[in-house]
Amino acid sequence: MSTNSTGETTMPTGTITTPHLVSCTPSRAARELGLKRVEFDLATHLGLIRTLPDEGGGGRRVPRSEIERLRADKDFPDSLRARVKTVGTTEGAALMDVPVGRFARLARLGLVAPVAYYLNRYRAVVWLYLAEELRQFAADEKNTTLLNARMPESLRGQLEAGVDLRPRNWRGRHRGFLLRQTDDPWQRAGVLAGFLDTAHISQLVLDPYERSHLNRFRPAPPAHGAPGSPAAQLAARIMTANDPDEVAWLRAELTATLEEARRNRPAPRPAPKETRAATAPAASVPQVPVPRPPRRLLGWLRRRNHRAGGL
């Protein structure tokens, strides 16, 4: 391919290409890469597949060069599938050669972090982990004690206190996925706001026009059920930070990012009344009707004109 004098990309034959010929939709890319859509989305989140903003209608597109790069791997598609393979608790325990109970305790302590989740038919949360990460954890000699020996007393105390870092660790990973796809301070602020309760947003962003602009970029939780359904409400709770340390960090990051966003581009707001009045089109002057003479006067005038004509 080459570039002509107008900056458009051309094929060797000289025909001008369009963005649709040098990139494709995520669904098309997933099919060409032999991935399920959920696997494709995870691969993009992990940075394994590069995407670009779709300037035409929002969303993302995948460059054809990226698809060709991945397909050129000698182990394609097995190597790509292996890197996005996820497992639940039972299969994860088998991969690490530990009892299911121990695996669950390691996950609750945050020693292995989930990369995704889904809700089963009983609306119970099923956490998913990257198989490749679990293998690496099990192969690391520093983790031998955690896998085979009695848990240290400090960790047992956390478990007895009910600690469960799985939601927080998932939020941290998901937030990182979303932030990597932003290129604007308002977008980054919106991502951070998406993990805070609306009460925190109201406290931090007092200007209603800024809040409205910020809400344009707030990500929704991963789709689970119809809006307002119990499943959707549960997904919203998982998305919202509730740990005091996590909330404090998010508030500080959002405050700093908002300051950068304001310097870069203030939030849009309605024009002042004086400006609107000056730019408004001039109102048309109403036509004042001319009063007609009384009917008796009209009759007298007609009779006079008639007599004058007869003379």
TIMI-856661 format. One record per residue (C-alpha): x negated, y negated, z negated; residue number from 1; residue in three letters. Coordinates in nm, 3 decimals, m for minus. Layout:
BEGIN
- east:north:up:i:aa
- X:Y:Z:NUM:Ala
...
//
This chain:
BEGIN
- east:north:up:i:aa
- 0.000:0.000:0.000:1:Met
- m0.106:m0.361:0.056:2:Ser
- 0.021:m0.713:m0.006:3:Thr
- 0.130:m0.946:0.273:4:Asn
- 0.097:m1.325:0.287:5:Ser
- 0.421:m1.379:0.096:6:Thr
- 0.312:m1.155:m0.190:7:Gly
- 0.547:m0.867:m0.102:8:Glu
- 0.426:m0.507:m0.123:9:Thr
- 0.403:m0.325:0.206:10:Thr
- 0.350:0.035:0.298:11:Met
- 0.067:0.132:0.537:12:Pro
- 0.314:0.111:0.827:13:Thr
- 0.379:m0.255:0.744:14:Gly
- 0.736:m0.211:0.620:15:Thr
- 0.825:m0.431:0.322:16:Ile
- 0.920:m0.237:0.009:17:Thr
- 1.164:m0.329:m0.267:18:Thr
- 1.134:m0.270:m0.642:19:Pro
- 1.353:0.038:m0.598:20:His
- 1.085:0.195:m0.376:21:Leu
- 0.795:0.129:m0.614:22:Val
- 0.989:0.219:m0.932:23:Ser
- 1.291:0.424:m1.033:24:Cys
- 1.551:0.452:m1.306:25:Thr
- 1.479:0.648:m1.625:26:Pro
- 1.730:0.917:m1.524:27:Ser
- 1.561:0.968:m1.188:28:Arg
- 1.215:0.971:m1.350:29:Ala
- 1.327:1.230:m1.606:30:Ala
- 1.445:1.460:m1.327:31:Arg
- 1.122:1.422:m1.130:32:Glu
- 0.916:1.493:m1.442:33:Leu
- 1.123:1.798:m1.535:34:Gly
- 1.232:1.649:m1.870:35:Leu
- 1.565:1.631:m2.043:36:Lys
- 1.675:1.273:m2.098:37:Arg
- 1.617:1.297:m2.474:38:Val
- 1.264:1.428:m2.406:39:Glu
- 1.200:1.147:m2.159:40:Phe
- 1.316:0.882:m2.408:41:Asp
- 1.089:1.029:m2.674:42:Leu
- 0.796:1.032:m2.431:43:Ala
- 0.844:0.661:m2.357:44:Thr
- 0.871:0.585:m2.729:45:His
- 0.545:0.769:m2.792:46:Leu
- 0.375:0.573:m2.515:47:Gly
- 0.326:0.881:m2.297:48:Leu
- 0.524:0.728:m2.008:49:Ile
- 0.478:0.364:m1.915:50:Arg
- 0.791:0.166:m1.829:51:Thr
- 0.853:m0.188:m1.707:52:Leu
- 1.143:m0.430:m1.764:53:Pro
- 1.412:m0.411:m1.495:54:Asp
- 1.424:m0.769:m1.374:55:Glu
- 1.740:m0.701:m1.176:56:Gly
- 1.985:m0.601:m1.445:57:Gly
- 1.813:m0.538:m1.778:58:Gly
- 1.693:m0.206:m1.910:59:Gly
- 1.370:m0.037:m1.805:60:Arg
- 1.228:0.117:m1.488:61:Arg
- 0.943:0.363:m1.431:62:Val
- 0.672:0.279:m1.176:63:Pro
- 0.626:0.541:m0.907:64:Arg
- 0.254:0.530:m0.980:65:Ser
- 0.325:0.644:m1.336:66:Glu
- 0.522:0.945:m1.214:67:Ile
- 0.244:1.034:m0.971:68:Glu
- m0.016:1.004:m1.251:69:Arg
- 0.173:1.245:m1.475:70:Leu
- 0.245:1.492:m1.195:71:Arg
- m0.125:1.499:m1.104:72:Ala
- m0.212:1.668:m1.436:73:Asp
- m0.321:2.026:m1.367:74:Lys
- m0.100:2.154:m1.653:75:Asp
- 0.208:1.956:m1.548:76:Phe
- 0.484:1.988:m1.660:77:Pro
- 0.396:2.219:m1.951:78:Asp
- 0.148:1.979:m2.108:79:Ser
- 0.399:1.692:m2.107:80:Leu
- 0.677:1.906:m2.249:81:Arg
- 0.449:2.033:m2.525:82:Ala
- 0.371:1.677:m2.635:83:Arg
- 0.739:1.590:m2.680:84:Val
- 0.856:1.922:m2.825:85:Lys
- 1.045:1.870:m3.151:86:Thr
- 1.139:2.121:m3.418:87:Val
- 1.363:2.126:m3.723:88:Gly
- 1.279:2.230:m4.076:89:Thr
- 1.295:2.608:m4.022:90:Thr
- 1.084:2.612:m3.706:91:Glu
- 0.849:2.353:m3.850:92:Gly
- 0.788:2.570:m4.154:93:Ala
- 0.710:2.864:m3.926:94:Ala
- 0.462:2.656:m3.726:95:Leu
- 0.281:2.556:m4.044:96:Met
- 0.313:2.905:m4.195:97:Asp
- 0.474:2.779:m4.517:98:Val
- 0.811:2.851:m4.682:99:Pro
- 1.102:2.634:m4.573:100:Val
- 1.131:2.487:m4.922:101:Gly
- 0.769:2.372:m4.924:102:Arg
- 0.805:2.218:m4.579:103:Phe
- 1.112:2.023:m4.696:104:Ala
- 0.918:1.898:m5.000:105:Arg
- 0.628:1.783:m4.780:106:Leu
- 0.875:1.594:m4.560:107:Ala
- 1.051:1.432:m4.854:108:Arg
- 0.714:1.314:m4.986:109:Leu
- 0.638:1.156:m4.649:110:Gly
- 0.341:1.382:m4.575:111:Leu
- 0.503:1.483:m4.245:112:Val
- 0.719:1.223:m4.075:113:Ala
- 1.029:1.284:m3.862:114:Pro
- 1.036:1.145:m3.513:115:Val
- 1.410:1.179:m3.452:116:Ala
- 1.729:1.311:m3.605:117:Tyr
- 2.080:1.419:m3.515:118:Tyr
- 2.402:1.485:m3.702:119:Leu
- 2.539:1.838:m3.696:120:Asn
- 2.909:1.921:m3.685:121:Arg
- 2.929:1.878:m4.063:122:Tyr
- 2.778:1.528:m4.029:123:Arg
- 2.465:1.644:m4.209:124:Ala
- 2.136:1.483:m4.100:125:Val
- 1.900:1.721:m3.921:126:Val
- 1.550:1.574:m3.905:127:Trp
- 1.321:1.658:m3.613:128:Leu
- 0.942:1.661:m3.613:129:Tyr
- 0.681:1.668:m3.339:130:Leu
- 0.550:2.024:m3.312:131:Ala
- 0.208:1.895:m3.207:132:Glu
- 0.176:1.682:m3.523:133:Glu
- 0.273:1.974:m3.748:134:Leu
- 0.007:2.194:m3.591:135:Arg
- m0.254:1.923:m3.645:136:Gln
- m0.147:1.882:m4.010:137:Phe
- m0.173:2.256:m4.073:138:Ala
- m0.512:2.278:m3.902:139:Ala
- m0.665:2.002:m4.116:140:Asp
- m0.866:2.158:m4.400:141:Glu
- m0.787:1.861:m4.626:142:Lys
- m0.424:1.978:m4.636:143:Asn
- m0.495:2.336:m4.742:144:Thr
- m0.404:2.269:m5.105:145:Thr
- m0.076:2.105:m5.009:146:Leu
- 0.016:2.407:m4.797:147:Leu
- m0.091:2.692:m5.024:148:Asn
- m0.153:2.576:m5.381:149:Ala
- 0.069:2.437:m5.653:150:Arg
- 0.183:2.081:m5.588:151:Met
- m0.011:1.816:m5.786:152:Pro
- 0.176:1.692:m6.091:153:Glu
- 0.209:1.339:m5.949:154:Ser
- 0.386:1.472:m5.639:155:Leu
- 0.610:1.701:m5.846:156:Arg
- 0.711:1.397:m6.050:157:Gly
- 0.815:1.209:m5.738:158:Gln
- 1.025:1.504:m5.622:159:Leu
- 1.194:1.532:m5.960:160:Glu
- 1.274:1.159:m5.941:161:Ala
- 1.457:1.224:m5.614:162:Gly
- 1.215:1.060:m5.371:163:Val
- 1.299:1.113:m5.004:164:Asp
- 1.086:0.917:m4.757:165:Leu
- 1.228:1.080:m4.444:166:Arg
- 1.469:0.793:m4.357:167:Pro
- 1.205:0.528:m4.425:168:Arg
- 0.941:0.709:m4.220:169:Asn
- 1.185:0.750:m3.932:170:Trp
- 1.269:0.378:m3.946:171:Arg
- 0.901:0.291:m3.935:172:Gly
- 0.842:0.503:m3.626:173:Arg
- 1.157:0.386:m3.452:174:His
- 1.074:0.022:m3.526:175:Arg
- 0.732:0.073:m3.372:176:Gly
- 0.891:0.225:m3.060:177:Phe
- 1.118:m0.078:m3.018:178:Leu
- 0.851:m0.338:m3.088:179:Leu
- 0.624:m0.193:m2.820:180:Arg
- 0.890:m0.276:m2.559:181:Gln
- 0.919:m0.644:m2.656:182:Thr
- 0.729:m0.932:m2.499:183:Asp
- 0.899:m1.231:m2.665:184:Asp
- 0.904:m1.355:m3.028:185:Pro
- 1.285:m1.369:m3.036:186:Trp
- 1.300:m1.007:m2.920:187:Gln
- 1.053:m0.903:m3.190:188:Arg
- 1.254:m1.093:m3.451:189:Ala
- 1.569:m0.919:m3.331:190:Gly
- 1.408:m0.577:m3.371:191:Val
- 1.304:m0.657:m3.728:192:Leu
- 1.650:m0.792:m3.807:193:Ala
- 1.804:m0.469:m3.680:194:Gly
- 1.667:m0.286:m3.985:195:Phe
- 1.799:m0.536:m4.242:196:Leu
- 2.144:m0.573:m4.391:197:Asp
- 2.343:m0.870:m4.259:198:Thr
- 2.332:m1.026:m4.606:199:Ala
- 1.954:m1.057:m4.580:200:His
- 1.987:m1.214:m4.234:201:Ile
- 2.231:m1.474:m4.367:202:Ser
- 1.985:m1.564:m4.644:203:Gln
- 1.686:m1.592:m4.412:204:Leu
- 1.851:m1.758:m4.110:205:Val
- 2.073:m2.042:m4.226:206:Leu
- 2.133:m2.195:m3.883:207:Asp
- 2.442:m2.027:m3.726:208:Pro
- 2.311:m2.088:m3.372:209:Tyr
- 1.983:m1.917:m3.458:210:Glu
- 2.170:m1.624:m3.611:211:Arg
- 2.383:m1.592:m3.299:212:Ser
- 2.075:m1.598:m3.076:213:His
- 1.894:m1.350:m3.301:214:Leu
- 2.188:m1.108:m3.292:215:Asn
- 2.152:m1.084:m2.913:216:Arg
- 1.829:m0.890:m2.967:217:Phe
- 1.926:m0.677:m3.267:218:Arg
- 1.906:m0.309:m3.167:219:Pro
- 2.198:m0.082:m3.246:220:Ala
- 2.137:0.248:m3.427:221:Pro
- 2.094:0.553:m3.204:222:Pro
- 2.436:0.652:m3.075:223:Ala
- 2.613:0.896:m3.305:224:His
- 2.988:0.907:m3.261:225:Gly
- 3.237:0.641:m3.161:226:Ala
- 3.192:0.288:m3.306:227:Pro
- 3.338:0.274:m3.654:228:Gly
- 3.349:0.652:m3.694:229:Ser
- 3.201:0.820:m4.005:230:Pro
- 2.909:0.945:m3.793:231:Ala
- 2.838:0.593:m3.664:232:Ala
- 2.855:0.453:m4.017:233:Gln
- 2.607:0.715:m4.137:234:Leu
- 2.371:0.626:m3.849:235:Ala
- 2.396:0.259:m3.949:236:Ala
- 2.303:0.345:m4.310:237:Arg
- 1.998:0.540:m4.194:238:Ile
- 1.895:0.244:m3.975:239:Met
- 1.923:m0.008:m4.263:240:Thr
- 1.631:m0.041:m4.504:241:Ala
- 1.718:0.009:m4.871:242:Asn
- 1.381:0.058:m5.039:243:Asp
- 1.279:m0.267:m5.217:244:Pro
- 0.923:m0.259:m5.082:245:Asp
- 1.043:m0.195:m4.728:246:Glu
- 1.305:m0.472:m4.751:247:Val
- 1.047:m0.718:m4.885:248:Ala
- 0.806:m0.635:m4.602:249:Trp
- 1.077:m0.673:m4.338:250:Leu
- 1.191:m1.008:m4.479:251:Arg
- 0.835:m1.142:m4.477:252:Ala
- 0.770:m1.017:m4.123:253:Glu
- 1.100:m1.157:m3.996:254:Leu
- 1.032:m1.498:m4.154:255:Thr
- 0.689:m1.520:m3.989:256:Ala
- 0.818:m1.399:m3.652:257:Thr
- 1.106:m1.648:m3.658:258:Leu
- 0.862:m1.933:m3.715:259:Glu
- 0.669:m1.821:m3.409:260:Glu
- 0.991:m1.786:m3.208:261:Ala
- 1.103:m2.139:m3.300:262:Arg
- 0.768:m2.283:m3.191:263:Arg
- 0.780:m2.086:m2.867:264:Asn
- 1.141:m2.165:m2.774:265:Arg
- 1.413:m2.307:m3.000:266:Pro
- 1.742:m2.119:m3.011:267:Ala
- 1.999:m2.258:m2.766:268:Pro
- 2.273:m2.475:m2.911:269:Arg
- 2.555:m2.695:m2.774:270:Pro
- 2.454:m3.038:m2.644:271:Ala
- 2.531:m3.341:m2.869:272:Pro
- 2.871:m3.506:m2.817:273:Lys
- 2.713:m3.821:m2.671:274:Glu
- 2.527:m3.614:m2.410:275:Thr
- 2.840:m3.418:m2.319:276:Arg
- 3.037:m3.741:m2.282:277:Ala
- 2.769:m3.894:m2.058:278:Ala
- 2.749:m3.590:m1.832:279:Thr
- 3.125:m3.522:m1.817:280:Ala
- 3.292:m3.610:m1.484:281:Pro
- 3.480:m3.940:m1.484:282:Ala
- 3.849:m3.896:m1.556:283:Ala
- 4.082:m4.000:m1.274:284:Ser
- 4.272:m4.326:m1.332:285:Val
- 4.643:m4.249:m1.368:286:Pro
- 4.872:m4.408:m1.111:287:Gln
- 5.114:m4.651:m1.276:288:Val
- 5.452:m4.630:m1.101:289:Pro
- 5.590:m4.960:m0.967:290:Val
- 5.933:m5.022:m1.117:291:Pro
- 6.215:m5.029:m0.863:292:Arg
- 6.464:m5.318:m0.866:293:Pro
- 6.804:m5.251:m1.022:294:Pro
- 7.058:m5.084:m0.788:295:Arg
- 7.295:m5.387:m0.794:296:Arg
- 7.011:m5.614:m0.680:297:Leu
- 6.929:m5.375:m0.397:298:Leu
- 7.287:m5.384:m0.275:299:Gly
- 7.295:m5.766:m0.276:300:Trp
- 6.971:m5.777:m0.077:301:Leu
- 7.107:m5.537:0.184:302:Arg
- 7.428:m5.745:0.227:303:Arg
- 7.230:m6.066:0.261:304:Arg
- 7.001:m5.917:0.522:305:Asn
- 7.300:m5.783:0.712:306:His
- 7.469:m6.128:0.724:307:Arg
- 7.141:m6.290:0.827:308:Ala
- 7.109:m6.044:1.112:309:Gly
- 7.463:m6.116:1.225:310:Gly
- 7.391:m6.485:1.256:311:Leu
//
